[in-house]
Amino acid sequence: MSFWEKIEKDIKKNIQEGLTFFKEGSSAVSQKIGKFTEEGKRKYKVFTLKTKVQDEFTKLGGKIYDLRRKSKNPMTNKRVNEIILKIKKLEAQIKSKEKKIKTRAKKTRRKQAKKKGGVK
């Protein structure tokens, strides 16, 4: 799966998760809000970065299309290369944040497992 396909899939998934979250009852939300606040902020930052990538891919596609109509090599265009560089930076930021989210999730699961094991 290409990076673009992954971004598109993740954005659709995040939108669906958001809709599911809002469909839950308000009492369930208020109980979980404290627990998920930090995790939610991190996931929202990743989501925001992914939407920025989607915007950059759109710009890139438009620019390449315009250049191809003029029979020019798009890879020699300064603006195309700037957009590609921006996408690469966003991709690195996304990978870093996703890695942190996974690490924190693992730590949380370990803590929960210890609590369950210690209660017996």
N, C-alpha and C positions, 0 to 999 in steps of 0.2 A: 504494500500500500504506500503510495507516495505521501510526502509531507502534506501536500494540499488536500488529498483525500482524507487523511487523518484529521486535519483541522476541520474540514467540513463535517465529518462524522462526529467529532467531539462537540462542535458547536450545536449540532442538532440534538445530541444526547443531553448537553447541559441545559438547553432550552426545555426539553422534555422533563428533566429532573426538576427544574424550577417550577414548571406547571404542576407537577405532582406534589411538590412541597407546599404550594399555595392551596392545593385542594384538600390538604389535611385539615383537620379541625383546629380551631384557634387554641384550644386547651392543650392539644398535643404539641403545637408549635411553641407555645409559651414554656412548656416543660423542657423542650429540647433546645431552646434558644441559647441558653448559657453554654451548653455543651458544644454546640456547633458554631458559635460565633467566630472563633479564631479559624477553625477549619473552613468555614464559609467564606471568610475574608480571603484566605489563600486561594481557594477555588475560584472565587470571583476575579482575583488578579490574573489567574491563568486564563480564565474565560475572556477577560478584556484583552489580553495579549493575543489570543487566538482570533478575536474579531479584528484586531489591527492587522494581523497576518492576512486575513481574508481580504481586507481593504487593499493591502499592498499587492496581493495577487491580482485583484481586479485592475488596479492601475497598471501593473506589469503587462497583463494580457492586452489591455487597450493600447498601450504604447507599442508593444510588439506588433499588434495588428496594424496599426498606423504605419509603422516602419516597413512591414512586409508589403503593404500596398504600394509603397514607393520603391520596392525592390532593393531595399537596403538590408544589410546584415544587422539585426537588432543587438547582437552582442558587442558591437563596436560603439553603440550609443551610450553616452555618459549617463543619461537619466535611467536607462534600463539597468545599468550596473549599480547605480545608487539604490534603486529599488531592491535589487537582488541582495545587496549588502544589508539593507535594512531588514529584509526577511530573514537573513541568516542570523542577525543579532537577536531578532524576536524569537527565532527558533531556539537559540541557546538559552534565552531567558525562560522560555516555556519549559524546556527540559530541566533546567535547574530548579524551578519552582515545583514541577511535578515530582522531582526526586525528593525534595523536602517534604512534600505532602505525604508521599509513600513512607518515608522514614518516620515521620511523626505518627502516622497511622499504625505502623508496626509497634512503636513504643507504647501507644495507647492500648493496643491489643495485648501486649505483654503485661502491662499494669493490670488490666482487667482480668487476665488469666491468673495472675498472682493473687488478686483479691478473692477470686472465686476459689482458688486452691487453699488459701489461708483461712477461709471462713469455715470449711468443713471441720 
